[in-house]
Amino acid sequence: MQIKYYQTAWNDIKNSKGWFGKLCLLALVGLIPIFGQIVIFGYLYGWARDVAWGVHELMPAKIFGNEDGKLYRRGWFIFVLVFVFSLVPAIISGVGSSMQQAGYYSALYDTSSKLEPTVAIGGIIYLIGILAALFVSILAWVGSMRISIYDRLSAGFQLGSIWKMFRKDTGGIMRIFGMNLLVGLILGIILSIIITIMVVAFIFIIVAAMAGMGYTPESLQYMSDEQVTSFALQLMGPAGLVGFLFLIVAVFLGNLVSVFVEMLVARAMGYWTWQFDVPQWRGQNEPMPFEYAQAQPNVQAYQQQPTAYAAPAQQDYQNVGYQQASQPVTAQPNQVGYAQPDAVQPAQPSISPEVQQYDAQISSWQQEQATFGETPKEG
C-alpha cells in the first residue's frame, strides 16, 4: 500500500493546533537572513525526523522550544548542505547565462559576428543548470533527512547512501517532487493574482491622493518644471510609505508560500524515510536494513538448494558396523556477490580391515559355489 505523502503531510499540518500561526511566525522569522532559514530547517526537519522514527506527533507547540537541544545545530547543518548542493547548478546556469549575454552584446556591437551559436549553446547550458538544480534539490531532501537522523553534517554528503535510498523508492520520492511542483505552481498563481490586486490598489491610492491635492491628468500637462517637482515631493511621502508597506506584504506572502511548501515537503520526506526502518539503522557508514534484506534472499536460495552428489550403494554387512558417509558441509557464501560455490562431492566411506576380510571370504565362497555347484553355508 502506497503512502499518500502530501495528503498525509497536509492532514498532520492542519490537525496541529495553531498551525497557521506557526506558519506565519516561521515566514516572519524567514525574513531574517541566514538565521531565519536555520530556524526553519531545524524546526521542520526535527518534526520530519520524529515521524521517520515512527513517532507520530503533531507539530511541536513552540518554534523556539528546542526540546531536543539540537534545533540550531540541525538547522545549520542543513543550511550548509543546501548551500553546497546548490553551488554546482548555480555555476552551470551562470555560465550559460553569461554565454547568452556575450552573444547578444557581440551581435549588438559587431554586426559581422554570428549570434546563433553562442546564444544557442548558452541556452542549452542554462537549461542543464536548471535541470541539475531540480535534481539536486531531491538529493538535498534525502541528505537533510540523514542529517536530522544522524545529527552529523557528513551524513548529508554521503552521496552513495543517498543514491541507494533514491533508487530504492524512486517512484515515491518523484511523487513528492511532482506534488511539490504542482502545489508551488498553484500557490504561485494565487500569489501572482494577489500581488496584481495590490499593485492595482496602489495605483488607485496614488490617483486618489492626486485628486485630493487638486491635481488631474489634464492639469499635469500644463505644469511647469517647478510645479512638477513640487508635486513629486508632495506625493513621494505617502506614495513611498504605501509602496513600502505593499512591498513588505508581498515579500511576506511570498515567504509564507515558500515555507508552507517546504513544510509539506519536509513532513512528506519524513514519511518517505520511515519506510527504510530507521530504528534499525546503525552507524552512518553501515549498510541500511533494506541492503541486508536484498542480500538475504540470495543466502536463503543457496541454502535451500539440494546438494548434488551420488549416494553410495547401500550394502548389508552382517555383524559388521558400517556407518554411511554424512552429508557434506555446505560452504558459507562469501560477502561479495554471494556467489554460489560448486557442488561439494562427499568423501567416499572408508572400509575397515575386518570388512575387507569379510568381503574376501564371501568372494571365496562364491567361487567355490561356481566350481562345485553348492551353496555355501554361512558361519
VEXDO-442729 format. One record per residue (C-alpha): residue in one letter; y, z, x. Coordinates in pm, 1 decimal, decimal comma, always signed. Each point is the difference from the previous one (the first is absolute). Layout:
! residues N
a; Y; Z; X
...
! end
This chain:
! residues 379
m; +0,0; +0,0; +0,0
q; +332,8; -104,7; +148,3
i; +290,3; +241,4; +2,7
k; +314,6; -128,9; -169,1
y; +216,7; +109,3; +288,1
y; +346,2; -63,2; -142,4
q; -83,8; +121,5; -349,4
t; -152,2; +319,6; +139,1
a; +293,2; +50,6; +236,2
w; +249,6; -52,8; -282,4
n; -186,3; +247,9; -222,1
d; +14,9; +260,7; +277,7
i; +373,0; -59,5; +43,1
k; +99,6; +10,9; -366,3
n; -220,2; +304,9; -68,9
s; +172,6; +195,7; +276,9
k; +261,0; +241,4; -126,5
g; +354,0; -117,1; +72,9
w; -117,6; -315,0; +176,5
f; +316,9; -198,6; -74,0
g; +220,2; +275,0; +141,1
k; -209,4; +4,5; +317,8
l; +25,8; -378,6; +18,8
c; +379,6; +13,8; -27,8
l; +18,3; +273,9; +263,5
l; -216,2; -202,5; +237,9
a; +223,7; -302,4; -59,6
l; +306,8; +210,4; +85,3
v; -165,0; +141,9; +310,8
g; -99,1; -352,4; +98,8
l; +367,4; -89,0; +34,8
i; +7,2; +219,5; +312,1
p; -90,6; -221,9; +297,2
i; -336,8; +74,3; +169,2
f; -24,0; +359,5; -128,0
g; -20,8; -114,5; -360,5
q; -285,5; -240,8; +70,1
i; -183,2; +267,6; +199,2
v; +14,6; +234,9; -300,3
i; -117,2; -275,6; -237,0
f; -296,0; -92,0; +221,7
g; -97,7; +362,1; +58,4
y; +13,7; +88,9; -369,5
l; -172,2; -307,9; -144,4
y; -279,5; -30,2; +256,2
g; -65,7; +372,1; -12,2
w; -67,9; -46,5; -371,3
a; -211,7; -308,2; +73,9
r; -197,6; +193,0; +262,3
d; -98,2; +261,7; -258,7
v; -163,0; -251,3; -233,1
a; -168,6; -170,0; +297,2
w; -168,7; +334,6; +65,7
g; -104,1; +14,7; -365,5
v; +264,5; +258,4; -98,9
h; +145,7; -139,5; -322,7
e; +330,4; +181,8; -40,8
l; +320,5; -120,5; -158,8
m; +319,3; -60,7; +194,1
p; +105,4; +301,3; +213,5
a; +267,7; +205,2; -174,0
k; +245,6; +9,0; +290,7
i; +91,0; -290,6; +221,9
f; +100,2; +225,9; +287,8
g; -271,5; +254,5; -77,5
n; -196,2; -100,4; +310,5
e; -303,1; +194,3; -122,3
d; -224,9; -113,6; +285,1
g; +272,8; +28,1; +264,9
k; -38,7; -364,3; +102,1
l; +249,4; -179,0; -225,5
y; +242,1; -106,0; +273,3
r; -265,8; -54,2; +265,7
r; -199,8; -227,7; -229,0
g; +312,2; -183,3; -115,3
w; +118,7; -55,7; +356,4
f; -337,2; -137,1; +111,5
i; -10,9; -244,5; -291,4
f; +362,1; -99,9; +61,4
v; -85,6; -87,6; +360,9
l; -309,4; -190,8; -112,3
v; +191,3; -208,9; -253,5
f; +278,8; -68,9; +249,7
v; -239,2; -117,3; +272,9
f; -210,2; -209,4; -238,5
s; +310,3; -174,7; -132,4
l; +123,7; -101,6; +346,3
v; -232,2; -296,0; +52,9
p; +68,7; -171,7; -336,7
a; +373,1; +66,3; +47,4
i; -5,0; -165,1; +342,6
i; -190,0; -302,0; -133,7
s; +238,5; -39,2; -293,3
g; +298,1; +43,1; +232,6
v; -120,6; -277,0; +227,6
g; -51,8; -234,2; -295,7
s; +343,3; +79,5; -146,0
s; +168,3; -52,2; +337,9
m; -166,6; -339,6; +38,0
q; +122,9; -102,2; -344,4
q; +356,3; +106,6; +74,4
a; -8,3; -174,4; +337,0
g; -114,0; -318,9; -169,8
y; +280,9; +18,4; -257,7
y; +270,3; +71,1; +260,9
s; -130,4; -274,6; +227,4
a; +12,4; -253,3; -282,0
l; +346,7; +122,3; -99,6
y; +160,4; -45,5; +343,2
d; -221,0; -274,2; +141,1
t; -67,3; -283,6; -238,4
s; -246,3; -160,3; +240,3
s; -235,1; +301,5; -7,8
k; -302,9; -0,2; -226,9
l; +14,3; +262,0; -272,3
e; -341,6; -20,3; -156,9
p; -243,4; +112,7; +277,3
t; +180,0; +319,2; +101,8
v; +77,0; +107,6; -354,9
a; -350,9; -82,1; -123,4
i; -173,8; +185,3; +284,4
g; +237,1; +293,1; -42,9
g; -76,6; +8,5; -372,5
i; -374,4; +7,2; +65,8
i; +35,1; +282,5; +252,5
y; +221,3; +192,0; -241,7
l; -260,7; -40,0; -276,6
i; -272,2; +123,3; +236,9
g; +212,4; +307,0; +68,1
i; +31,7; +70,2; -373,4
l; -376,2; -32,8; -53,8
a; -64,0; +220,8; +302,6
a; +233,8; +263,0; -144,3
l; -195,9; +2,7; -326,3
f; -333,9; +35,6; +178,5
v; +130,5; +265,3; +238,8
s; +127,3; +202,7; -295,1
i; -359,5; +26,3; -126,6
l; -122,2; +119,0; +340,9
a; +287,4; +249,6; +7,9
w; -118,8; +146,3; -331,7
v; -348,6; +59,9; +140,9
g; +143,4; +137,4; +324,8
s; +225,4; +235,9; -195,7
m; -300,4; +137,8; -187,1
r; -185,7; +57,2; +326,4
i; +302,3; +182,0; +143,6
s; +22,9; +222,4; -306,7
i; -370,3; +87,9; +23,6
y; -32,0; +53,2; +375,4
d; +358,4; +126,2; +54,7
r; +25,6; -209,1; +317,0
l; +224,2; -294,4; +78,1
s; -273,4; -176,2; +196,5
a; -224,6; -14,6; -308,8
g; +242,9; -243,7; -159,6
f; -19,2; -242,2; +292,7
q; -380,8; -29,1; +10,0
l; -5,3; -361,9; -108,2
g; -378,6; -22,6; +29,3
s; -58,5; +276,0; -255,3
i; +280,7; -129,7; -221,0
w; -152,6; -346,2; +1,6
k; -345,9; +137,4; -86,3
m; +142,7; +185,0; -299,4
f; +189,0; -311,1; -107,1
r; -314,7; -214,8; +20,6
k; -209,7; +260,0; -181,8
d; +208,9; -30,7; -316,6
t; +229,4; -296,7; +41,4
g; +1,6; -68,6; -371,9
g; +119,4; +349,5; -87,8
i; +288,1; +10,7; +243,4
m; +103,8; -354,2; -88,9
r; +19,3; +107,7; -364,2
i; +236,1; +276,0; +106,7
f; +200,1; -253,8; +200,1
g; +16,8; -241,0; -293,4
m; +114,0; +269,8; -240,7
n; +257,3; +109,1; +256,6
l; +149,6; -349,9; -0,8
l; -16,1; -27,4; -378,8
v; +158,6; +338,8; -70,1
g; +262,9; -61,6; +268,1
l; +81,6; -338,4; -152,1
i; +32,3; +135,3; -354,5
l; +212,7; +296,4; +105,2
g; +207,2; -228,2; +224,2
i; +80,0; -226,1; -295,7
i; +97,8; +300,2; -212,0
l; +216,7; +132,7; +284,2
s; +169,2; -339,9; +38,6
i; +85,8; -1,6; -371,6
i; +145,9; +350,4; +25,5
i; +208,8; -90,3; +305,9
t; +123,9; -316,3; -173,2
i; +111,7; +209,9; -297,1
m; +175,1; +236,0; +239,3
v; +185,5; -286,2; +168,1
v; +112,5; -135,0; -338,7
a; +114,0; +348,8; -98,3
f; +190,7; +30,9; +328,4
i; +182,3; -328,3; -66,9
f; +79,2; +113,0; -352,7
i; +145,0; +324,8; +133,6
i; +221,1; -193,1; +244,8
v; +128,5; -227,9; -275,5
a; +67,9; +300,9; -223,7
a; +188,9; +171,1; +283,8
m; +211,8; -311,9; +51,6
a; +81,2; -13,5; -369,9
g; +94,6; +367,8; +6,7
m; +250,8; -71,4; +277,7
g; +150,8; -288,7; -197,5
y; -153,2; -285,3; +196,4
t; -166,5; -305,6; -149,3
p; -167,2; -297,6; +171,7
e; +298,6; -217,0; -92,5
s; +252,0; +242,5; +148,0
l; -187,3; +5,4; +331,2
q; +72,5; -369,7; +49,3
y; +376,6; +56,5; +19,5
m; -4,6; +310,2; +222,0
s; +158,2; -6,2; +342,1
d; -180,9; +106,7; +313,7
e; +164,1; +341,7; -10,6
q; -106,4; +50,2; -362,7
v; -357,7; -104,5; +79,2
t; -16,0; +248,6; +286,7
s; +139,1; +277,7; -219,2
f; -247,9; -83,6; -274,7
a; -292,2; +0,9; +245,0
l; +102,5; +341,5; +133,7
q; +24,7; +141,3; -349,8
l; -339,7; -137,8; -96,5
m; -177,0; +83,9; +324,7
g; -22,4; +372,6; -64,4
p; -176,9; +6,2; -339,2
a; -196,5; -320,0; +69,2
g; -118,5; +129,3; +334,9
l; -107,4; +333,4; -150,0
v; -189,1; -164,0; -286,2
g; -152,1; -255,9; +233,2
f; -117,5; +272,3; +239,4
l; -159,1; +196,8; -285,9
f; -174,6; -312,6; -124,8
l; -127,2; -72,9; +350,9
i; -142,0; +352,4; +33,7
v; -173,5; -32,1; -336,7
a; -146,0; -341,0; +94,2
v; -131,6; +131,7; +332,5
f; -145,9; +306,9; -170,1
l; -175,9; -210,2; -263,8
g; -140,1; -228,6; +268,2
n; -129,0; +300,5; +192,0
l; -139,4; +148,0; -322,8
v; -206,6; -313,6; -60,9
s; -117,8; -6,3; +362,7
v; -110,0; +365,4; -4,2
f; -177,8; -43,4; -333,3
v; -202,2; -297,5; +128,3
e; -73,5; +191,7; +319,3
m; -116,2; +297,0; -206,9
l; -242,0; -221,0; -192,6
v; -132,6; -156,9; +321,2
a; -51,7; +333,9; +176,3
r; -189,0; +153,0; -291,2
a; -208,9; -315,1; -49,4
m; -83,1; -1,7; +372,3
g; -114,5; +359,4; -33,1
y; -255,0; -107,1; -260,5
w; -97,1; -300,0; +210,0
t; -64,8; +221,8; +303,2
w; -193,2; +252,3; -210,3
q; -289,5; -244,9; -36,4
f; -66,2; +25,4; +376,4
d; -130,4; +358,5; -42,1
v; +283,5; +167,2; +192,7
p; -158,0; +352,0; -1,1
q; -279,5; -143,1; +216,8
w; +235,8; -145,6; +259,8
r; -34,2; +140,5; +349,4
g; +224,0; -69,1; +299,2
q; +240,2; -290,8; -19,3
n; -203,3; -186,2; +264,1
e; -330,9; +58,6; -181,8
p; -155,7; -254,9; -238,5
m; +84,5; +45,7; -367,2
p; -269,9; +83,8; -257,3
f; -26,7; -354,8; -132,5
e; -81,2; -120,1; +352,1
y; -297,6; +238,4; +8,3
a; -100,0; -117,5; -348,1
q; -0,9; -361,4; +117,2
a; -225,3; +86,0; +293,7
q; -242,7; +216,2; -199,4
p; -165,8; -280,5; -203,1
n; -97,3; -175,9; +323,6
v; -176,6; +312,7; +121,2
q; -177,6; +55,7; -331,2
a; -110,4; -361,7; -23,1
y; -148,4; +23,6; +347,2
q; -177,4; +328,7; -66,4
q; -152,9; -133,6; -322,3
q; -150,2; -308,9; +161,6
p; -381,1; +20,0; +39,5
t; -124,1; +8,6; +355,2
a; -190,7; -318,0; +84,1
y; -313,1; +61,8; +206,4
a; -373,7; -70,7; -26,2
a; -190,6; +307,0; -108,9
p; -302,7; +76,6; +216,6
a; -343,1; -63,4; -151,8
q; -146,3; +301,1; -174,5
q; -326,2; +113,2; +163,6
d; -234,6; +271,1; -118,6
y; -136,9; +197,5; +290,0
q; -238,4; +279,5; -82,9
n; +44,0; +340,3; +158,3
v; +281,0; -135,1; +210,2
g; +366,1; +84,8; -71,9
y; +218,1; -302,7; -10,4
q; +375,9; +29,3; -64,7
q; +179,2; -309,7; -121,5
a; +314,7; -98,5; +179,2
s; +314,2; +146,0; -154,7
q; +283,9; -210,1; -137,9
p; +237,5; -127,3; +269,1
v; +330,0; +178,9; +34,0
t; +289,9; -192,7; -153,1
a; +269,9; -76,2; +253,3
q; +345,2; +133,5; -84,1
p; +261,6; -266,0; -70,3
n; +269,0; -33,6; +258,7
q; +355,8; +96,4; -81,3
v; +147,0; -348,2; +33,5
g; -102,5; -251,5; -260,2
y; -316,5; +190,5; -103,3
a; -214,7; -281,0; +139,5
q; -361,1; +32,5; -116,2
p; -246,5; +40,6; +286,6
d; -316,1; -205,3; +28,9
a; -309,1; +122,6; -178,3
v; -177,1; +263,6; +210,0
q; -367,4; -72,6; +70,6
p; -217,2; +310,6; -29,6
a; -195,9; +117,2; +296,9
q; -372,7; -72,3; -24,4
p; -207,2; +315,1; -54,7
s; -172,4; +134,6; +311,0
i; -382,5; +45,0; -28,9
s; -154,3; +301,3; +158,1
p; -303,1; -32,3; +241,1
e; -232,3; +156,7; -260,2
v; +91,1; -271,7; -251,1
q; -51,8; -270,2; +261,6
q; -347,2; +141,4; +80,6
y; -87,6; +10,8; -369,7
d; +108,6; -365,3; -41,2
a; -220,3; -101,2; +290,6
q; -297,6; +178,2; -157,4
i; +50,4; -175,5; -335,4
s; +22,7; -333,7; +177,9
s; -329,4; +72,9; +178,9
w; -171,2; +82,6; -332,2
q; +124,7; -320,9; -151,1
q; -151,5; -200,4; +287,0
e; -338,2; +175,7; -44,6
q; +11,2; -82,3; -371,7
a; +59,8; -362,4; +77,2
t; -290,1; +0,2; +248,5
f; -266,4; +189,0; -197,5
g; +122,2; -55,6; -354,2
e; +16,6; +373,4; -66,4
t; +280,1; +209,3; -130,7
p; +77,4; +280,1; +239,1
k; +22,2; +345,0; -142,1
e; +303,8; +202,0; +74,7
g; -12,2; +323,0; +192,1
! end
